Amino acid sequence: MILSKDFIETEEGLVFAVVVSGAEQGKILAFLRYVKQDGQWLKLNTAQANQLLKERYSSYLHYSKDLDAHLHAVNMGSINKHHQPRKRLQELIEADTLDLIEKDLLGLVSLFKQNNVDLSQIGVTGSILIGAQQPSSDIDLVCYSRATFQKCRQITRQLIKENILQELREQDWQDSYDRRSCDLSYADYVWHESRKYNKATINGRKFDLNFISDSVSLEPISYEKMGNVVLQCRVIDDEYAFDYPAVFKIDHHELDAVVCFTATYTGQAVKGELIEVSGQIERSSTGIKRIVVGSSREANAEYIKVICA
């Protein structure tokens, strides 16, 4: 099974980050993140990835009818290698030699293990997944059990209190904010992020916790975009706030939920809070309407913001 946060590699030396678990009409929905150049992995930003595919590999450009969105996709038959976060973490645990970032990674998972976290439910994605890390790289952990993810958040919060892990420094927050290019003020961004406890630092190195469900729906639902909207509503259910996509059930006469496809707003609000949402209304093939935040990778002018906690 190919899951979100896995990487898939093609024979041309292209590495795509999977964005949706499972397949859509025999294709894996993904986004190009790395290309091999002179034997080294080169990380691409959104514009560079789109340009490269447009000029040289247009077959990987894809329009998803189910999501009503343009993104990248790889035919199952074009996958040369499947990079799996859980397998990669186990390889590093058993490795004889490690670089500094790998040592920090194993130090972090060791802390979780000491607090009774089952490491078979954790993997590592991002640059470390394909060995493309740099000395300044972050650590991106993936939890495949909801209980494991919530436990890791609780442990992170406690270890920050004990100063075994540290909160992000001012420069870390600024770098994170700059990368996200989100439609919140810096102060609003930090306020929302600092209460999630899904990121911290170990030995000065930033790490993130992500949750991916290893169950895949066998009956995909198609959606139709119906235009932009900005509105305020109250969250009535936050059980899936850290899923991909994140789902916030809302109290609204017409709309069922806010659904978020960008990590910036994962876990953004909790049950009972009043939020302001800017996104696109979508109607499913079953007639249910929702607001989508992150209808494009950058989610320009789309956001979730707590108005009253």
N, C-alpha and C positions, 0 to 999 in steps of 0.2 A: 504494500500500500504506500502510495506517495502522499505525504502530508504537507500542509503548510509549514514553512520554515525549513523544509528540506531544500537541498540544491540539486539541480539536474544539469549534467554536462553533455554537450554535443560533440560530435567528431570534429567540428570546426574550432574547438577550443573556446566555446562560449559556455558560461555558467549562469544559469537562471535561478533566482530564488522563487520557490513555489509560493503562490499567494492564496490558492484555494485548494484544499484537500480533495483528492479524487480527480476524476477526469470529466471533461465536457466534450462529448462527441469524439472521443479518442485522443483528445489533446489535454495537456497539463497547463493550466493557467498559471502564468509566472511573470517575472520581470527580469530582464537581463541586468546582471550586476557586475560580472567580471569577464574579461577576455584575455586569452593568453597571448602575450607579446614578448618576443625574444626569450621564451622560456619562463617568463614571470607573469603572475596574475596582475592585471591592471584593473582597478576598480573604476566603474563608470557611474556618472551621475545620470539623472533622468534624461536630460537633453542629449548627452553623449550616447546613451544606450539607444534612444529612438533614432538618432541620426545614423549610427552604425547599421542598425537593422534596415533602415530605409535605403541606405546606399548599397549594402552588400548582402543582407540576409532578410529580404522582405517577406519570405515565407513564414517568418516567426512573428510578424505583426498580425494581430488578431482582433476581431470584433466578437465579443461574447454576446450572443443573443439572450442568454439567461440573465446576465448582469446588465445588459444594454450599455456596455462600456468597451472602450478600446484599450487593449493591453497586449501582452505578449503571450505566446503559447507555443508549446513544443509537442509535436506528434510523439506518441509513445514509442514508435519505431525509430525515432531520431535520437533517443536518449542513449548516450554512450556510457554514462556512469551516473549512478544514483548516490548522492552524498547524504548520509543519514546521521542526524545529530547524536542519537543515542549510541550508535556504533562508534562514532568518532570519539566521544567521551571515554568509552571503554578502552579504545586503543591508546589514548593518552594516559589513562590510569595504569595501563600495563607497560607503558614505554620506559625504556632505560634512560633516555636523555630527553630533557625538556628545555625550552627557552624560557625567558622570564615571564612572558604572558601565560604560557602553559603552566608554569609553576604557580602563578597567581590563581589560575583557574582551578587547579587541583587543591590549592589551599582553601579556596572558597567552598568547593564541594565537600571537602573534608569537614569543614565547619557544619555544613548541613547534615552530613552523615553522623557527626557527633551528637546532633540533636534529633536523631532517629528518622532522618529522611531516607527513603528508599532510592538509591542512586540509579536503579534500573528504570526509574520513571523520569530521569533527567537526561538532557542532551545538550550539546553546544552547537550553535549555529553561527552565522556571520563569517568573518574572515578566517577564524580558527578552523571552521568546518573543512576548508580546502587547503589549509596551511598557508594562507595568504596574509597572515597577520603581520603587522609592523610593531615596533617597540611601543608605540603610543596607542595601539588598538584597544578597544573596549572588549568586554566579555559579554556574550549574548547567550544566556541559558534558556532552555526550553523545558517546561514541565508538561508531562503528558497525562497527569492526573489532576483533576480540579482540587482534590484534597492536598496533594503534594504542593501545588502552586500556592494555595492559601497558607499552608504550613511554612513554606519558604519565606513568604511575606512576613508572617509573624516572627519567624526567627531573625530575619533581617532587621525588623524593628527593634527586637530585644538586643541584638548584638550591637546596634548603633547606640543604644542606651548604655551598654557596657563598654563602649569605645573599642570594641574588637573590630567592628566595621565602622565606617565613617559616612556621614552625610556628604552629598556632593559639595564641592567647594564652589565659591562664587564663579570662578572661571569655568568650572564644569557645567554649571547651570547656563552660563552665557553661551558656551559652545553648543550645548544641547538645544537651546532656544534658537540660535542662529541656524543650525542644521534643519530644524523643523520648519522654519519660515511660516509659522502659524499665524492665524488672525486673532491672537490674544496679545495683550500687553505683556512685557517681560514679567512684571509683578504678578499678573494673573496666571501666567504660565507656571511660575515657580510655586505659587500657592496651591494650584491644583496638583502639580506633580509631587510636591514634598509630602503630601498626605497619603500617597498611594503605596509607599514602601515596596515598590517593585524595582528600585534602583538604589545603589549606594556605591561606595568605593572600598577596595581592599588593596592595601599597600599603595594607595593613591590612584589605583586603576578603577575606572568606572565599570560597573556591571549592570545588566538589565535582566529581569525575570519576565518570561513570556509563558502564557498558557496556550497549548494547542490540544484540542480534543482529538483523540485517535479514532473517533467514530465518524463515519462519513455518511451523509444522507444519500440514499439510493434513488431518491425522487427529486431531482433539482427543480426548482420553481423559477420560471422566467419573470422578469420585471420590465415595466415600461415607465420611462421617466415622464413626469407631468409638470415640471417646472420648479423654479426656486421658491423657497419660503424662509422667512425668519419669524419665529414665534417663541412664546414662553409656555412652558408646561411643567407639570410635576412628575417626577419619577416615582413609579409605584412598585417597580420590581428591578433589582440590580443583580440578580443571580448570575447573569451572563455578561456582566460589565467588562470582564477581562478576556472574554472569548475573542476569536477571530471568525467572523466580525463580532465586535462588541454589540450587545443588545441591551437597550434601556427601555423597558415597558413604561408607557406614559399614560397619564389621565387626560384623554382628549376625546372629543365627541366624534372625530372622523379618522384620526391617525392612531395606529396600534402601538408603534414603537419608534425609537430612534436607533438606527443601525449604523455602526461606525466601522469603516474599512481602513482607518489610519491609526497607527499606534499612538499618535499624539493625544487622542481623546479616549483611549482605552482606560476604563476605570475612572472616568472623569467625574461621575456623580454617584451618589448613593441614594437608596430609597428614602423618599420623603423630601428630597431637595427640589427646589424650583430652579429650572434651568432655562437658558436661552439657547436656541438652536438655529443655526443657519445651514441649510442643506437643500437637497432636492427631494421632492415628493416622488415616490415610486408606487405604482400599483402592481400587485402580483397577478399572476394568471388566475388566482383564486379570488381576486377582488379585494384583498386586504391592502390598505395603504400604509406606508411608512415614510419616515424621513431618513435619507441616507446622507451621512457625512463622510467625505472621502470618496466621492464619485470619480475623482481623478487622483492620481498618485500624490499630487501636491495639495489637494483639497483647498485650492484657492478660494477665499471668501467663505469657507465652510468651517463651522466650529461648534463646540459645546461648551457652555460657560455656566457655572453655578451663580445664580442670582441671590438665592437665599438658602443658606445651609440649615 
